[in-house]
Amino acid sequence: MIAKTSYTAILFRSILLFVTLAATSFFLVKAWYLWAALIAPFLIYQMIEFFRFQKKTHEEVNQFLEAIHYRDFSRQFDVKHASADIQPLRQGFNEINTTFKVISKEKETQYQYLQKILELVDTGILSYEVESGEVIWMNETLKRLLELPYLRTIHSLQKRNEALFTELQAIRPSETRIVTVHLEKSTFKALLSASAFQINGKGSKLIAFQNVNEALDETESKAWQKLLSVMTHEIMNSVAPISSLAETLKNRLQLASTQLEDDAVEDLELGIDTIKRRSEGLLKFAETYRSLNKITTLNLKKIYVRELFAHLHQLMQPTFEQKGVELEIILKNTDLQMMADPSLLEQVFINLIVNALEAVKEAAQPKIILSAGQLLDKKIILKVGDNGSGMADEVVDKIFIPFFSTKKTGSGIGLSLCKQIVMLHKGTIQVQSKQGQGTVFVMQFS
């Protein structure tokens, strides 16, 4: 309707100008110069008005295109005070602007809605251009996971974490893989999933990071429990009859010793004693590891962390004095409380402190630190640190595996038991260690 009105106005002006030009030409051919002179001002006025109309239309179109270019959809063209021939044009621009404004608002709402959803999910998301490496978007979850406040390009990650950068470059679209992410103060396992897409003809890559530490720990713990259950059952069933048989043979040997030479009796007794002793050792070994499967329930109570640390200090103080080790307790909030099984949590700390005492025995000024705090999300953080010899990366990766021990006389059960107790509390335990700088065990509870 607006275009039709505008075309009518242009057509009317064109016809009127044509008629005026034709009349002027006719008067000049007939040599009616007086009539030609009289109509000439009207012709000039029409030409000026036609030029002004075109100029106004051009200016209006330019203003509209400028508003579109800068996405200024809030701009409104004044229809009321415009000339009659420009009013339809301005009204049309206003209607188009209103339509663009509605579409832009809908898109902005959808974008904000999608962004909020992606911020709430517990999965880190990273999107970047493949060619330039420029990061298009990363959510807050990923920033927390990688401890990165900002990432301009994917290549910036190479300086911070070259191993992770290599994994991100290597992973292909539609591929998933589990990687170990080593940060400055922590380590976790992440499930990476990748996909590819194009924006404005440029290839982009989208990678999702999911922290699977807890899921893997739980699966691993259940697998070890099943293995230990089967192993201890088989060992005890196989060794118990051997031990019993050795005892029987020894008794019968003593009854028949009068008929044998003394040397033969001694050799037989020594062999039977060896069989019995090793059988009993294996039974004790199996019984010890069976304890890993016994702890299944908790006696939860609300406890003060200061009281937990006080009990540990009182219990371990004689050992610290004997070994010349300094104990430092850091607890800024003395009213810090948590729900836990006091006896089991105390056992975890005792195991960690005993390990720390072993680690600092070669230190010039041996020191063990117990500390506690609370994060912004109300999670409780408990730490046991030392300034000992530290551990190599390959040892850190295996430290919680049952049977693994760096001590010659170690059973490999202590830290496995600690991890199981912490997991029963719905918590996590991690180790941060550098050779020559010491070790810190970090426990986090909801």
C-alpha positions in Angstrom: 0.0 0.0 0.0 2.9 2.3 0.9 4.8 1.5 -2.2 1.7 2.0 -4.3 1.1 5.5 -2.9 4.7 6.4 -3.5 4.6 5.2 -7.1 1.3 7.1 -7.7 3.0 10.3 -6.5 6.0 9.8 -8.8 3.8 8.9 -11.7 1.6 12.0 -11.2 4.7 14.3 -11.0 6.2 12.7 -14.1 3.0 13.1 -16.2 2.5 16.7 -15.0 6.2 17.5 -15.9 5.7 15.8 -19.4 2.6 17.8 -20.1 4.3 21.0 -19.1 7.3 20.3 -21.3 5.1 19.4 -24.2 3.1 22.6 -23.9 6.3 24.7 -23.7 7.6 22.9 -26.8 4.3 23.5 -28.6 4.4 27.3 -27.8 8.0 27.6 -29.0 7.2 25.8 -32.3 4.2 28.1 -32.9 6.4 31.1 -31.9 4.0 31.9 -29.1 6.8 33.2 -27.0 4.5 35.1 -24.6 2.7 31.9 -23.6 6.1 30.0 -23.4 7.4 32.7 -21.1 4.3 32.5 -18.9 4.6 28.7 -18.6 8.4 28.6 -18.1 8.3 29.5 -14.3 5.8 26.7 -13.7 8.1 24.3 -15.6 11.2 25.4 -13.6 9.2 25.0 -10.3 8.2 21.5 -11.3 11.7 20.5 -12.1 13.0 21.9 -8.8 10.2 20.2 -6.9 10.9 16.9 -8.7 14.6 17.2 -7.8 13.8 18.1 -4.2 11.5 15.1 -4.0 14.1 12.7 -5.3 16.7 14.2 -2.9 14.4 13.9 0.1 13.7 10.3 -0.9 17.4 9.5 -1.3 18.2 11.1 2.1 15.4 9.1 3.8 16.6 5.9 2.3 20.2 6.7 3.4 19.0 7.3 7.0 17.1 4.1 7.0 20.0 2.1 5.6 22.3 3.7 8.2 19.9 2.6 11.0 19.9 -0.9 9.5 23.7 -0.9 9.2 24.2 0.0 12.9 21.2 -2.1 14.0 19.6 1.0 15.5 16.1 -0.5 15.4 14.9 1.9 18.1 15.0 4.8 15.7 11.6 6.2 14.6 11.0 8.4 11.5 8.7 11.4 12.1 5.6 10.8 10.0 3.4 13.5 11.4 5.6 16.5 10.5 6.8 15.1 7.2 5.5 16.3 3.8 2.6 14.3 2.4 4.8 12.7 -0.3 7.4 11.5 2.3 4.9 10.3 4.9 4.2 6.9 3.2 8.0 6.3 2.9 8.7 7.1 6.6 5.7 5.0 7.7 7.1 2.1 5.7 10.5 2.5 7.3 9.0 2.6 10.8 7.1 -0.7 10.1 10.3 -2.4 8.8 12.2 -1.1 11.8 9.6 -2.4 14.2 9.7 -5.8 12.5 13.5 -5.9 12.7 13.3 -4.8 16.4 10.9 -7.7 17.2 13.1 -10.2 15.4 16.3 -8.9 17.1 14.6 -9.0 20.5 13.5 -12.6 19.9 17.1 -13.6 18.8 18.6 -11.8 21.8 16.2 -13.5 24.2 17.0 -16.9 22.6 20.7 -16.2 22.9 20.5 -15.1 26.5 18.3 -18.1 27.3 20.8 -20.5 25.6 23.7 -18.8 27.3 22.2 -19.2 30.7 21.5 -22.8 30.1 25.1 -23.4 29.0 26.3 -21.6 32.1 24.2 -23.8 34.4 25.3 -27.1 32.9 28.1 -29.0 34.7 30.0 -29.4 31.4 32.8 -27.1 30.2 32.2 -25.9 26.6 34.9 -24.4 24.3 34.3 -23.2 20.8 37.1 -21.8 18.5 37.9 -21.2 14.9 40.1 -23.9 13.5 42.2 -21.8 11.2 43.0 -18.8 13.4 42.5 -20.5 16.8 40.4 -17.6 18.0 38.2 -18.6 20.9 34.5 -17.9 20.0 33.1 -18.8 23.4 33.8 -20.6 26.6 31.4 -21.0 29.6 32.1 -20.4 33.3 32.2 -24.1 34.1 35.2 -24.5 31.8 36.9 -21.5 33.3 36.6 -23.1 36.7 37.7 -26.5 35.5 40.8 -25.2 33.8 41.4 -22.4 36.3 41.5 -19.9 33.4 39.8 -16.5 33.8 40.2 -15.8 30.0 41.4 -17.4 26.8 41.8 -15.3 23.7 43.1 -18.0 21.4 43.4 -21.8 21.7 47.2 -21.3 21.1 47.4 -19.4 24.4 46.6 -22.6 26.1 49.8 -24.2 24.8 51.9 -22.0 27.2 49.8 -22.9 30.2 49.1 -26.6 29.5 50.9 -28.1 26.5 49.6 -31.6 27.1 46.0 -30.5 27.1 46.6 -28.3 24.0 48.0 -31.3 22.2 44.9 -33.4 23.1 42.5 -30.7 21.9 44.3 -30.4 18.6 44.4 -34.1 18.1 40.8 -34.9 18.9 38.6 -35.3 15.8 34.9 -34.4 15.3 32.5 -37.1 16.7 35.4 -38.5 18.8 35.4 -38.9 22.6 38.4 -39.6 24.8 39.4 -39.5 28.4 42.4 -37.3 29.3 44.2 -36.4 32.5 44.4 -32.7 33.0 47.3 -31.5 35.1 46.8 -28.1 36.6 49.1 -26.1 38.9 47.5 -27.4 42.1 45.3 -30.2 41.1 44.7 -33.0 38.6 41.5 -34.5 37.2 40.3 -36.8 34.5 38.1 -35.2 31.8 35.9 -36.8 29.1 36.4 -34.8 25.9 33.8 -34.8 23.1 34.3 -32.9 19.9 32.2 -31.7 17.0 32.7 -29.4 14.0 30.6 -26.8 12.2 30.9 -23.7 10.0 30.1 -20.1 10.6 30.4 -17.6 7.7 32.4 -20.1 5.7 35.0 -20.6 8.5 35.5 -24.0 10.1 34.9 -24.1 13.9 35.4 -26.7 16.5 33.3 -27.3 19.6 34.7 -29.3 22.5 32.9 -30.4 25.7 34.8 -31.1 28.9 33.2 -33.3 31.5 34.9 -33.9 34.8 34.6 -37.7 35.3 36.9 -38.0 38.3 34.2 -38.9 40.8 32.5 -41.4 38.4 35.8 -43.1 37.6 36.8 -43.2 41.2 33.5 -44.8 42.2 33.8 -47.4 39.3 37.4 -48.0 40.2 36.6 -48.4 43.9 33.9 -50.9 43.2 36.1 -52.9 40.8 38.9 -53.1 43.4 36.4 -54.2 46.1 35.1 -57.0 43.9 38.7 -58.0 43.1 39.7 -58.0 46.7 36.6 -59.9 47.7 37.3 -62.7 45.2 41.1 -62.7 45.9 40.8 -62.9 49.7 38.1 -65.6 49.4 40.3 -67.7 47.0 43.4 -67.2 49.1 41.8 -68.1 52.4 40.0 -71.1 50.9 43.2 -72.4 49.3 45.7 -71.6 52.0 43.6 -72.6 55.1 43.7 -76.4 54.3 47.5 -76.2 53.6 48.1 -74.6 57.0 45.8 -77.2 58.7 47.5 -80.1 56.8 51.0 -78.8 57.8 50.0 -78.9 61.5 48.6 -82.4 61.1 51.8 -83.6 59.3 54.0 -82.1 62.0 52.0 -83.9 64.8 52.2 -87.2 63.0 55.9 -86.7 62.3 56.6 -86.2 66.0 54.8 -89.5 66.8 56.9 -91.4 64.2 60.2 -89.6 64.9 61.6 -92.6 66.8 61.7 -94.6 63.6 63.5 -91.9 61.6 67.0 -90.5 61.7 67.5 -87.2 63.6 68.6 -85.3 60.6 65.7 -86.4 58.5 63.3 -85.4 61.3 64.8 -82.0 61.6 64.6 -81.4 57.8 61.0 -82.5 57.7 60.1 -80.4 60.7 61.8 -77.3 59.1 60.0 -77.8 55.8 56.6 -78.3 57.5 57.2 -75.2 59.7 58.0 -73.1 56.7 54.8 -74.3 54.9 52.8 -73.4 58.1 54.5 -70.1 58.6 54.0 -68.9 55.0 50.4 -70.2 55.0 49.6 -68.2 58.1 51.3 -65.2 56.5 49.1 -65.4 53.5 46.0 -65.8 55.6 47.0 -62.7 57.6 47.6 -60.8 54.3 44.2 -61.7 53.0 42.5 -60.8 56.3 44.2 -57.4 56.2 42.9 -56.6 52.7 39.5 -57.8 53.6 39.2 -54.7 55.8 38.9 -52.6 52.6 35.4 -54.2 52.0 34.2 -53.9 55.6 33.6 -50.2 55.7 30.3 -49.6 54.1 28.3 -47.4 56.5 29.0 -44.2 58.3 28.1 -42.9 61.8 27.6 -39.3 60.7 27.7 -36.5 63.3 28.1 -32.8 63.3 31.7 -32.2 64.3 33.9 -29.1 64.8 37.1 -29.2 62.7 39.0 -27.5 65.6 38.1 -30.5 67.8 39.3 -32.9 65.2 42.6 -31.1 64.8 42.9 -30.9 68.7 42.5 -34.7 69.0 45.0 -35.3 66.3 47.5 -32.9 67.9 47.1 -34.6 71.3 47.4 -38.1 69.8 50.4 -37.4 67.6 52.3 -34.9 69.7 54.7 -37.4 71.3 55.6 -38.8 67.9 56.3 -35.3 66.6 58.5 -34.5 69.6 60.4 -37.7 69.2 61.1 -37.2 65.5 61.7 -33.5 65.8 58.9 -32.5 63.4 57.0 -29.2 63.7 53.2 -29.4 63.5 51.4 -26.3 62.2 47.6 -25.9 62.3 45.9 -23.3 60.1 42.2 -22.8 60.9 40.9 -19.2 60.3 37.3 -20.1 61.2 37.3 -21.8 64.5 33.5 -22.5 64.2 33.9 -24.5 61.0 31.6 -27.6 61.2 30.9 -30.6 59.0 28.9 -33.8 58.9 31.3 -36.8 59.2 32.1 -40.0 61.0 34.6 -38.8 63.6 36.5 -42.0 64.1 36.9 -42.8 60.4 37.8 -39.2 59.4 40.4 -39.3 62.2 41.8 -42.5 60.8 42.2 -40.9 57.5 44.2 -38.0 59.0 46.3 -40.5 61.0 47.2 -42.4 57.9 48.1 -39.2 56.0 50.2 -37.8 58.9 52.1 -41.1 59.3 52.9 -40.9 55.5 53.9 -37.3 56.0 56.3 -38.2 58.8 57.9 -40.7 56.6 58.3 -38.1 53.8 59.9 -35.4 56.0 62.5 -37.6 57.7 65.3 -36.4 55.5 64.2 -32.7 55.6 66.4 -30.1 57.3 63.5 -28.5 59.1 60.7 -31.1 58.9 57.2 -29.6 59.0 53.6 -30.9 58.7 50.7 -28.6 58.2 47.0 -29.3 58.9 44.6 -26.7 57.4 40.9 -26.2 56.8 38.7 -23.7 55.0 35.4 -23.2 53.3 34.8 -22.3 49.6 32.2 -19.9 48.3 30.0 -22.9 47.4 30.1 -23.9 51.1 32.3 -27.0 50.4 34.7 -27.9 53.2 38.4 -28.2 52.3 40.8 -30.2 54.6 44.5 -30.4 53.8 47.5 -32.3 55.1 50.8 -31.0 53.8 54.5 -31.5 54.3 57.8 -30.1 53.2 59.3 -33.6 52.4 60.9 -35.1 49.4 57.7 -35.1 47.2 56.7 -37.6 44.6 57.3 -38.2 40.9 54.3 -37.8 38.6 54.1 -41.6 37.9 53.9 -42.2 41.6 51.2 -39.6 42.1 49.1 -41.4 39.4 49.3 -44.7 41.3 49.2 -43.5 44.9 45.6 -44.6 45.6 45.8 -48.0 43.9 45.4 -50.9 46.4 48.7 -52.9 46.9 50.8 -50.0 45.6 53.4 -48.7 48.0 56.6 -46.8 47.8 57.8 -48.3 51.1 59.6 -51.6 51.3 57.5 -52.7 54.2 54.3 -51.0 53.1 51.1 -52.9 52.6 49.6 -50.5 50.1 46.3 -50.4 52.0 46.6 -47.1 53.8 45.8 -44.5 51.1 43.3 -46.9 49.4 41.4 -47.0 52.7 41.6 -43.2 53.0 40.1 -42.8 49.6 37.3 -45.2 50.3 36.4 -43.4 53.6 36.4 -40.0 51.9 34.2 -41.3 49.0 31.8 -42.7 51.6 31.5 -39.1 52.9 30.6 -38.0 49.3 33.9 -36.3 49.1 37.0 -36.3 47.0 40.7 -36.6 47.8 43.6 -35.5 45.5 47.3 -35.2 45.9 49.5 -32.4 44.8 53.2 -33.1 44.9 56.5 -31.9 43.4 59.8 -33.7 43.9 62.0 -31.8 46.4 59.1 -29.4 47.4 56.7 -31.5 49.4 53.2 -33.0 49.2 49.7 -31.9 50.0 46.7 -34.1 50.3 43.5 -32.2 49.6 40.1 -33.5 50.7 36.9 -31.7 49.6 33.5 -32.4 51.2 30.0 -31.0 50.3 
